[in-house]
Amino acid sequence: MEKTFDLNNISKLTYGRGYVYSLQYHIVWCTKYRKQILKDGIAQECKDLLQLIAEQYAFRILAMEVMPDHIHLLLDCRPQFLISDMIKI
């Protein structure tokens, strides 16, 4: 059973059985040669796909921005997920 507590609405700590954590990753992807291809419907499709993946693997997307040539993600996940696993997913 996990509980999440707000600390001044800035950071969240999650309490589980015998552990406390707040693990966040900031991930940035760039398109090859920084070509501006993430426009129009492609940007929305990327957002929808990333939300679907987050639901499947039980991590939260705290912030997401899709620019024409790169994507920013701020993820909150459990300590069981390594950063390499997050990138692979």
Buried (B, 14 or more C-beta within 10 A) or exposed (E): EEEEEEEEEEEBEBEEEEEEBEBEBEEEEEBEEEEEEBEEEEBEEBBEEBEEEBEEEEBEBEEBEBBBBBBEBBBBBBEEBEEEEBEEE
